[in-house]
């Protein structure tokens, strides 16, 4: 049976790097919300109040990505989902969704000290390499970092959550 791998953590933690490695190791399909978001919505981003605009589109895009993932899973192929579920409740809601469709999510949490993550993001902004989706300015990095809620005891007890460190 195919498996749903959910990769989570704060911005700059190494999620995209790890997801690409995991997809290659298991011949799975890596689906990154940021990549889809940039291609579909970035040209229409408003100059003011981008957070409400982003959150509305993110929810709809997660719906589309999950529908696509179900088709991939039906072929017997694993999916590696990088969805930016940085807050506990949206993550829990997604776990329930995965379970209601007959799968158990395997959750990998990546993290690193804030200054290491900031350095990674600065480097990614400049190099625009394989894991680059969009420029992340310092103010967005700070805001996104402050939103991160690591899994608590309940989440770790209810679901298979593994903490990883990516160099």
C-alpha positions in Angstrom: 0.0 0.0 0.0 1.2 3.5 -0.8 2.2 5.9 2.0 1.5 9.5 2.7 4.7 11.2 4.0 4.1 14.7 5.4 7.1 16.9 5.8 6.7 19.9 8.2 8.8 22.5 10.0 9.5 26.2 10.0 10.8 28.1 7.1 14.4 27.2 6.2 14.4 24.0 8.2 15.4 21.8 5.2 12.0 20.5 4.2 12.5 20.8 0.4 15.9 19.2 0.5 14.8 16.3 2.7 11.6 15.8 0.6 13.6 15.6 -2.7 15.9 13.0 -1.1 13.0 11.0 0.3 11.2 11.0 -3.0 14.3 9.7 -4.8 15.0 7.0 -2.2 11.5 5.6 -2.3 10.6 6.4 -5.9 7.8 8.6 -4.7 6.3 11.8 -5.8 7.2 15.0 -4.0 4.5 17.6 -4.1 5.4 21.0 -2.6 2.7 23.6 -2.0 5.1 26.5 -2.5 6.0 25.3 -6.0 2.4 25.0 -7.1 1.5 28.3 -5.3 4.1 30.3 -7.1 3.1 29.0 -10.5 -0.6 29.4 -10.0 -1.0 32.5 -7.9 2.1 34.7 -7.5 1.5 36.9 -10.6 -1.9 38.0 -9.0 -0.5 38.7 -5.5 -1.8 42.0 -4.2 0.5 44.7 -3.0 -1.4 45.2 0.3 -2.7 42.6 2.8 -1.1 39.5 1.1 -1.7 37.3 4.2 -5.5 36.9 3.9 -5.1 36.5 0.1 -2.5 33.8 0.7 -4.4 31.9 3.3 -7.5 31.7 1.2 -5.6 30.3 -1.8 -3.5 28.0 0.4 -6.6 26.2 1.7 -8.0 25.7 -1.8 -4.6 24.6 -3.1 -4.3 22.0 -0.4 -7.7 20.6 -1.5 -6.3 20.3 -5.1 -3.0 18.8 -4.0 -4.8 16.2 -1.8 -7.1 15.3 -4.7 -4.1 14.9 -6.9 -2.3 12.9 -4.2 -5.2 10.5 -4.0 -4.8 9.7 -7.7 -1.0 9.2 -7.2 -1.6 7.0 -4.2 -4.1 4.9 -6.2 -1.3 3.9 -8.5 0.6 2.4 -5.5 3.1 5.3 -5.5 4.1 7.1 -2.3 3.5 10.8 -1.9 5.8 13.2 -0.1 3.8 16.3 0.8 5.4 19.6 1.8 2.3 21.6 2.6 3.5 24.3 5.0 1.1 23.3 7.8 3.0 25.3 10.3 0.2 25.5 12.9 -1.1 22.6 14.9 -4.8 22.7 14.1 -4.5 22.8 10.3 -2.0 19.9 10.6 -4.5 17.9 12.8 -7.3 18.7 10.3 -5.1 17.4 7.5 -4.2 14.2 9.4 -8.0 13.5 9.9 -8.5 14.0 6.2 -5.7 11.6 5.3 -7.2 9.0 7.7 -10.7 9.5 6.4 -9.4 8.5 3.0 -7.9 5.3 4.4 -4.2 6.3 4.9 -2.0 6.9 8.0 0.3 9.9 7.6 3.9 9.5 8.4 5.1 12.9 9.7 8.6 14.1 9.5 9.4 17.3 11.4 12.6 19.2 10.5 13.9 22.1 12.5 17.1 24.0 13.1 18.1 27.1 15.1 16.6 30.3 13.8 19.9 31.8 12.7 20.9 28.7 10.7 17.5 28.7 9.0 17.8 32.5 8.3 21.3 31.8 6.7 19.8 29.0 4.5 17.0 31.2 3.3 19.4 34.1 2.5 21.6 31.7 0.5 18.5 30.2 -1.2 17.3 33.7 -2.1 20.7 34.4 -3.8 21.5 31.1 -5.4 17.9 30.3 -6.6 18.9 26.6 -6.7 16.8 23.4 -6.8 14.8 24.2 -3.7 14.0 27.8 -4.6 10.4 28.7 -5.1 10.3 32.4 -4.2 12.3 35.1 -2.5 11.7 35.1 1.3 12.5 38.6 2.7 13.5 38.9 6.3 10.2 40.3 7.5 8.4 37.3 6.0 10.9 34.9 7.4 10.3 36.4 10.9 6.6 36.3 10.6 6.5 32.7 9.2 9.0 31.6 11.9 6.8 33.0 14.6 3.8 31.1 13.3 5.5 27.7 13.6 3.9 25.4 16.2 5.9 22.2 16.8 3.9 19.0 17.4 2.9 18.7 21.0 2.6 15.5 23.1 -0.9 14.8 22.0 0.0 15.1 18.3 3.1 12.9 18.7 1.1 10.4 20.7 -1.7 10.2 18.1 0.3 10.1 15.0 3.7 8.7 13.8 5.9 11.8 14.1 9.6 11.7 13.6 12.0 14.6 14.3 14.9 14.9 11.8 17.8 17.2 11.4 19.1 18.2 8.0 22.5 19.6 7.7 
